[in-house]
């Protein structure tokens, strides 16, 4: 687009919200159109620049999606499922592309997102990094190549403030492995082990979760057989990769027709679109 992309950030007071603002301000072909936070939040009604310890920047934190999205090109949203689903309706009404990094969504939440995607382009991904999305593709290919003699385990680690488990990325990887094996993910997903669980069921995809300190994000997909293991790994050391990926997704989305997309579509790796 010839004019700078006008971006709204939802959940601006959060860690990712502030990182997204920083990424937008640094990007030459984007401008900060507005910022949103939850009704009743202490930041609402105040200048964003002052709130973040700098000079006033004439960007006031709002809790009114309709007013803030008016005239915008895209909204980026790393918040919670309830807020994201509500915002998707506002984005559809405003004709604004919606980039979603929110995790922990239910099937009902995703169905609501699908409804909004009939009107506007929506990019939803459990992880916005290039490396992780390549890992997803590799996981699918390796799972397709190795039979059930290889047990599949997804091990993920994040900081101690993360509220959902397994991570959205871990679930993406498990779903990719199931797709590669040609099985239904819900039929083989094993997310809870405690006590006397018995032997591992052949063909299951297991999950293990670590929470501690300031770990940005670590994901291993382990294919373990008798006498050998294949381990695919991605380590994130800078949360900025997610903000930059989200902006890349927004820049791509504003040029698309309505639909529900993911980062594989953005990166040209999808086999479906």
C-alpha positions, 0 to 999 in steps of 0.5 A: 500500500502506498500510504503507511498502514494504519494499525490499532493495538489491542491490549496495549498495557500488556507486555506484547501490547507495548512491544507491538507499539514499539514495533509499529513506531519503528516501522517505516510503512506503518503508523499507530492509528490507535490503542485499546485496552479493557473497559475500566483499565487504569490506562484508559483515557490517558496519553500512551507516551506519558504512560510509558515514561516518555513525552506525550504522543497524542495517542489516548488509550481507548476502551471504545473499539468502534471509534478506535477502529474507524479509519484503521487498516488493521488491528493486532490483538494478543489478549484473551479469548473473550476480548479477541472474539468480541473485537473480531465483530467490531473489526468485521463491522469496521472492515479492518483486517484482524491479526490474532496472536491470542492463544487458549481459544475454544472451538466455540471461540474459533467458530465466532472468528470464522464468522467474522472472517466472512467479512474481513481477512483474519490471520490467527496463529498460535505463534507469529515467528518465521522459525516456529512456522517452519518448525510446524511444517517440518514436524508434519513432514517428519511425522508423515515419514516416521511410523508409530514406532516413533513416539511423539512428545511435544515439550514446551517452556515459557515464563512464569506469567503465562496463563495457558498450557500447553502453549498455542505453539505446542498445540500447533505442533501437535496438530501438525504431527497428527496431520502428518500421521493422518489421524485426528488430533483429539483422538491422540492428544495426551495432555495430562499425566499424573500418578500411576498412568500405565504404559504410554499408548502407542500412537499418542502425542504427548505434551509436557509443560515447563513454566519458570522465570523469564523464558521467552519460548522453547519448543521441542518435538521429540520423535523417540523410538527404540535406539534413536531419537529425532528432536526438532527444536526452536528457541526464542530469545527475543519476544520482538520476533512475535511483534515483527511477525504480527506486523508482517501478517498485518501488512499481508492481510490488508491486501487479502480478501476475507478469510481465516488465514494463518502464518503459513499463508502469510509466509507462502507455505500453506498447502490449502490457500 
